Amino acid sequence: MAEVPSLRRETRYGIPAADQILFNRYYLVGYSYYFRQAKWALEILKSDRPYIAPEEVKRVNNFRPDFRIPEAFRADLADYKNSGFDRGHLVASGNKTETQLQNSETFLLSNMSPQAPNFNQKIWRELETRVRELDARKTIFETIVISGPIFDFNKKVKTIGSEDGNGVSIPIPHAYFKSILTENNRGTLKMWSFVIPNKGSRKPLEDFRVSANEVERYAGIELWERLMGSKMEKEKKKIRSIW
């Protein structure tokens, strides 16, 4: 029996379109055959289990192909080797630390995208950490996060991977987005969105805030489409000050 997206907690407020939707135990991926990587990855930070400190579950680091994806569109470890780019997580390893299986799931290559090391290891990691800190607040009931790549077709698109035509070439995104939707313990929804170029930056995270509507235009997907009404439309257009 096919899995029904609307039965997943992550999709309560909507799920963007994709060539193939991958239903993992702890997050969802919308995969693009054209880009040979995810268009988006959707997760809930908190689970129903008691919180376990990150240091109690070690980072697994078992990067591996996702064999649910057809071979012609599937990234492989060899595509990243000596490319100069990191296998950058969309759903962060640090967000899934309750069990080794949970952490291991984030190392599927369907959750990876070619990220510049000084982006992945610095400002992108900082944003991931800040989102976890937001989620840890006592007033936050639930945090849903969607992340993905952005391509600017006014600029040259470079690739990593096969150069002989026999393997997979993976386009390198020009930027990445992350849109965060929180629900507090009184049922109030708030959202924040960011678009950050795929390169190092010394600017503060605040400088990369955009509206959810801008992310939709840049990434070519629809965010939180089940949130309807004039009030929510205004929320999607708002550039909210960082928490």
Secondary structure as GFF3:
##gff-version 3
##sequence-region A 1 243
A	DSSP	three_ten_helix	5	7	.	.	.	ID=ss1
A	DSSP	three_ten_helix	9	11	.	.	.	ID=ss2
A	DSSP	beta_strand	20	23	.	.	.	ID=ss3
A	DSSP	beta_strand	27	32	.	.	.	ID=ss4
A	DSSP	beta_strand	37	44	.	.	.	ID=ss5
A	DSSP	three_ten_helix	54	56	.	.	.	ID=ss6
A	DSSP	three_ten_helix	71	73	.	.	.	ID=ss7
A	DSSP	alpha_helix	77	80	.	.	.	ID=ss8
A	DSSP	beta_strand	86	89	.	.	.	ID=ss9
A	DSSP	three_ten_helix	93	95	.	.	.	ID=ss10
A	DSSP	alpha_helix	100	105	.	.	.	ID=ss11
A	DSSP	three_ten_helix	109	111	.	.	.	ID=ss12
A	DSSP	beta_strand	112	115	.	.	.	ID=ss13
A	DSSP	alpha_helix	117	118	.	.	.	ID=ss14
A	DSSP	pi_helix	119	123	.	.	.	ID=ss15
A	DSSP	alpha_helix	124	135	.	.	.	ID=ss16
A	DSSP	beta_strand	140	150	.	.	.	ID=ss17
A	DSSP	beta_strand	159	161	.	.	.	ID=ss18
A	DSSP	beta_strand	169	171	.	.	.	ID=ss19
A	DSSP	beta_strand	175	184	.	.	.	ID=ss20
A	DSSP	beta_strand	189	197	.	.	.	ID=ss21
A	DSSP	three_ten_helix	205	208	.	.	.	ID=ss22
A	DSSP	beta_strand	209	210	.	.	.	ID=ss23
A	DSSP	alpha_helix	212	219	.	.	.	ID=ss24
A	DSSP	alpha_helix	230	237	.	.	.	ID=ss25
###
